């Protein structure tokens, strides 16, 4: 077993059909920050966290400035940077990971080349219009839920085809409400629970589906979670590319330090930090969105427990839609 993988064990059960158990023995790379200065940690962050590097670096800067007694806020430019990063990452998922999971191969090379060359939202928007929506994302956003259902039945794009094939209902988790750092600072204990983060006692789904749930009531009422999950990601992508929405970041003080909460493509990223009397880091902790995905009672467990008898390809598709930020390994209980 490789380190820092999500471990999934599927077990057959003659009464319930099967169950999944999930664990993630996360490697806490941020321990390298201990005894560093804030400036050193900010320089180290993009090398330490290759995925969502801009969001991780912003969270590091915000939490350490707040811990030093300053009021830390994200500038408009910083919001634009993390939004571009999230949009680019979502398109990478569509072109590579999701295309592989649903079509068995990556997207055509000309789309991948277009993605590699894209250096701003305008270029990404043109790619999305070509590959994802088959129209400008601003026009697509105006369709509404009924219009999106019509679109997925008639559009000839790969994501529309994937969505059209997602007819199976699956159970899901509660959805995490929108929070900022101040709200979280007053209700932090559950998020830091040793067994995994919870909100109001429940393991939650985070990310696009949680924030776009009000736009997809019919799909959620029918428990079409896989379709809703991908459609929510397309909604988020369209909002970012059209300039309607920017990812948010905030910081707040704690009695023993500070926290920063930064939105990412996969959900909320939480950094906690404290400084000693010499302005060196005495405590640092990162809680990425995947701690919610890989929660022992979370969305991966709930989804795969309903799919134990399905194929490995179907497991891969469902985990890809949930989109954890690390590799995973699935084993079947031979007993």
N, C-alpha and C positions, 0 to 999 in steps of 0.2 A: 504494500500500500504506500503510495507516494504521500509525503507530508502535505498538509493543508488542502486535502481533498475532502469533499463532502462524501460521507459514507452512507450508502442506502442499502438496507437489507430487506428483501421482499420474501414474505412467507405465505404459503398457501394455507387456507383455513376452510374446512369443509362447510362450516356454518356461515361465516361472513364472506367467504370467497378469497380473502387474503388481507394482508396488512403490510404496511411499510414502516420501518423504523429508520430514523434519520439522525445523523450526528455530524458535527463539523469541528474537529479538533484544530481550531484556527491557530496559526502561528502569529504571535503578536509582534510583528516586525517593528512596531512603533516603540518598543522597549529600547531601541537604539537611541531614541531621543533623550533618555534619562541622562542627566548631568550636562546636557548641551545647553547652550544659550538659545534664545528664541531665533536669533539670526542664523545660527548653525542649523537648527531644525527646519527653518523655512527653505534653506538651500538643499537640505537632505531629502525633503518630502517628495519632490518629483522623481528622484532616483529610487526612493524606497517603494513608491506606489506607482507602478507603470500604468495601471488601468485607472481611469478618471483622475489622472495626475493633476489637472488644473483644479478640480474640485477638492482633491486632497490637500493641495498646497494652499488653497484659499482657506479651508477649514483650519489648517495649521496656523496660518497667519492670524485669523480672527480669534481663535481660542487663546493663543499666547499673548496677544495684545490685550484681550479682555482680562486674562489672568494677571497681567502687569498693572491693572488698574485703569487702563485706557478704555474709552468707548469704541468698540470695534464694529465697523459697518462695512458692507461690501459696496464698492462703487458700481456705477452703471456699467463701466467698462468691464469690471470683473464679472458681473452678471452676464454680460454678453459673451465673455470668454467661456464660462462654464456651460452656457446654453449652446454655443457652437460645438463644444466638446461632446455634449450629450446628443445633439443632432447627428454629428458625424459618427458617433458610436452606434446609434440606432440604425443608421444606414448600413454601417459595416455588418451589424447583426443580420439585417435583411438580406444583404448581398452574399454573405458567407454562411453564417451559422444556420439561419432559418432556411435559406435556400437549400443547404445540405440536408437539413432535417426533413424538409417536405418534398424536395425534388430529387434528392440524392446527389446533387452536384452544386457547385457555386454558380452564381450568376455569370452571364456572358462577360468575356474579358473587356469589352468596350465600356460596360458599366463600371467594372472594377477600376479600370484606368481613369474614368471620369471621377470616381470617388477619391482615388489617390491624389489627383491633381487639384481637388477642390480645396480652396483656401479661405472661403468665406461662405456666408449663408446663401448668397445669391447663387453660387455654383452648386451648393447642395440642393437648393430649391429646384434648380433645373434638372438635376439628376432624379430627384423624387418625382417630379412631374412626368418624367420619362418612364422610370422603372416602377414606381409605386402606384401613383394615382391616375396616370394617363390623362391628367388635366392639372391645372395649377392648384396647389394645395389650398389657396385661399378660397377658390370656388368650391373645392371638395368639402371644406369645413362647413359651408353654408347648407349642405344637404340635410343635415339632421339625421336622427337615427333611422327613420324610414327611408330616407334617401341613401344612406350608407348601405342598407340592406339591398336596395335595388342595384346600387353600384357593384356590390360584391357578386351579384348574380349575373351582371352583364359585362363588367370590365374585363379586359384581357391581360391584365398585369398578373405577375406571379403572386403577389400578396393577396389580391382579390381571389385568385383561384384557391389559395390555401384557406382563406376564410370561408369560401363557399363550401369547402369540404368539411368544415368543422360543425357537424350536426349533433355531436354527442354531448349530452349534459354530464357535468361532473360536479361533485360537491366542492365547496370552497370554505375559506376562512372569513372571519370578520375583516372589514377593511379599515385600515388605519386612517383616522381623520387628519386633516391638514393641521400642522402645528408649526409654531415658530419657537425660537430658542427660549423666550421668556415663558411661554406656556409649558414647555418641556421642563424648564428649571424648577417649576413648582410641582411637578409630577414625575420625578426622575426615577424613583425607587423601582417601579415595575420594569422600566426599560433596562435597568442594570441587574435584573434578577439572575442569579447564577445559572439557572436552568435554561435561560434564553429570554430575550425581551418579550414583554407582553404590554398590552395597553388595556387598562380597566380589567385586568385579569385574563385577557384573551390573547392568544397568538393571532397575529393579523397578517393579511396580505398588504404589501406596501407597493409604492410605485404608481405606474400609469393607471392601472385599473382602480386603485383606491381614489385617485384624484379625479378620474373621469367617470366614476360610477353614476353620477346624476345624469350623464348624457346617454347612458346605456341601460335604462330601466327594464326594457322588454327582454333583452338578453339575460340580464341577471335574474329576472323573475322566472325565466325558463331554465335557469342554471346552466346556460351555455357559456360557462366560464372560459374555456379555451378561446372561443371566438371573441368574447368580450375582452380578453387579455390582449390579444394581438390588435384588435381594433382600437383599444385604448392607447396602445403604443403608436399606432398610426395617427391618432388624434393628437397626441402630444407632439409628435414629429411635425405635423402640419402647423400646429400653433407656434412652435419654435421657428420654423422656416418662414412663416408669414409675418413674424414679428409681433404676433398677438400676445405672446407670453415669454417671459424670461425666467429662468430658474432663480430661486431666492436663496439667500444665505443670511444668517443672523447669529448673534452671540449674546450670552447672558452670563452674569456673575453667579457663582455659587459660594456658600460659606467657606469652602475649602479649595477654591479655584474658579474655573470657568468652563463653559461649554460652548461649542459652535455647532450649528445645524445647517447643513448645506444640501440642497436638492441635487440629485443626480438622475440619470436616465433610469436607474433601477430602483430608486427610492431615496429616503433620507439617510444622509451620512452624518454621524455624530462623532465629534472629537471632545474629549475631556482632558483638562490639563491643570497642573498646579506648579507654581514656582517657589523655590526656597529663598532664603534671605539674601542670597547672592545672585538672584535673578536667573538661576539655573533651573532646568526642568526637574522637578522632584517626582512628578506623577504624570503619566500620559496614557490615554486609552483611546482606541478607535473602535467604533461599532458601525460596521458597514451594513448596507441593506441586506446582504446575504445572511446575516445573523437571523433576520426574520424569515427569509426563504428556507433556511436549513434548521429552523426551530424544530425540536422534537415533536411538537404538535402543529407544525406550520403547514404551509401550502404545498410543499413537496410531498410531505407525508400524506396529507389528505388526498391529494390528486392521485398519487401512485397506489395508495391502498385500494382505490377503485379500479386499478388497471393491472393488478398482479397477473391476471391470466392473459394479458395482451402481449404483443411482441416487444422485443427490445427497441425496435424502430419507433413504436408508439411511445414508449417511455422516454426516448430521446426527444421526440417532438414536444411532449408535455413539459419536460424540464427546460427545453430551449425557450418555450414561451414564458416560463417563470423567470428564466434568465439569471441564475446565480452568477457571481463574478469569479468563481473559481471552478476548477475541474471537479468532476464527481466520478464515483465508481459504484456500480450496482452489482450486488451479489444476491443470489437466490439461496434461500434456506433449503438445504438438501434434506433436512429432517422433516 
